[in-house]
Amino acid sequence: MTYRFLTGESLDFDPAVTTLAGMHTPYCWGCGPEAEQGLGLAPRIEGSRVVADLEFARRFEGGPGTVHGGAITAFMDDLLGYVPVLFGSPGVTARLDTHFIAPVPMGATVSGVAWMSRVEDRKMWAEGAIESNGRILVEASALFIVIDVEHYQKIFDGFTDEHKERLAAYRSGDYYP
């Protein structure tokens, strides 16, 4: 496939996890099952790629009949962000470039795919696209910086008991690989 704004380079690797369910916080605006006003993204693994299908809820309308660019970018940030998790090195977004090629229509289910394009020390680059009916609507690329699991543990240790209780269903030894 030819992309306008992406290299299309893809690293094949054996995923460090077998499922992405429960790999993030329940209140994540992109993928959290308890984020009532969130996107409702449900990513899945296909080889060394992360994929998700989504029909944007009416509340994400921007221009008449089209999805708001911020919601589209959030979709790509979340989808691309799962690639480092799949790789076994969770990180944070350092840069995200979103290229809008065609409007994303309301009422249509679109498919997103994301993959690792490059890894260099603590830096990871992911690329991805949203398409509908075989047409690429959006291309995105991101740079992620690997964050040690100990960093996340320090944050968790600072949570209140109430916050820890809410997260309990998502805390396990494999929270992040």
WOKA-V393420 format. One record per residue. SS is DSSP state (~ for helix, > for strand, _ for the rest). D_LAST is the distance of its C-alpha to the last C-alpha in whole Angstrom. Layout:
SS:D_LAST, SS:D_LAST
This chain:
_:31, _:33, _:31, _:33, _:31, _:28, _:28, _:26, _:25, _:21, _:19, _:18, _:15, _:13, _:10, _:7, _:7, _:11, _:11, _:11, _:13, _:12, _:9, _:12, _:15, _:17, _:20, _:18, _:22, _:20, _:18, _:19, _:20, _:22, _:23, _:27, _:28, _:25, _:24, _:23, _:21, _:19, _:17, >:16, >:15, >:18, _:17, _:15, >:17, >:16, >:19, >:21, >:24, >:26, _:30, _:30, _:32, ~:35, ~:34, ~:32, >:36, _:37, _:40, _:42, _:40, >:37, >:34, _:33, ~:32, ~:29, ~:28, ~:27, ~:26, ~:23, ~:23, ~:22, ~:20, ~:17, ~:17, ~:17, ~:14, ~:12, ~:12, ~:10, ~:7, ~:9, ~:9, _:6, _:7, _:8, >:12, >:15, >:18, >:21, >:23, >:23, >:26, >:28, >:31, >:33, _:35, _:36, _:36, _:34, >:36, _:36, _:36, _:34, _:31, >:29, >:26, >:23, >:21, >:19, >:18, >:17, >:20, >:20, >:17, >:19, _:18, _:16, >:17, >:16, >:19, >:18, >:21, >:22, >:25, >:27, >:30, >:32, _:35, _:34, >:34, >:32, >:32, >:30, >:28, >:25, >:23, >:21, >:20, >:16, >:16, >:12, _:12, _:10, ~:8, ~:12, ~:13, ~:12, ~:13, ~:16, ~:17, ~:16, ~:18, _:21, _:21, _:24, ~:24, ~:25, ~:22, ~:19, ~:21, ~:21, ~:17, ~:17, ~:17, ~:13, _:12, _:10, _:8, _:5, _:7, _:4, _:0
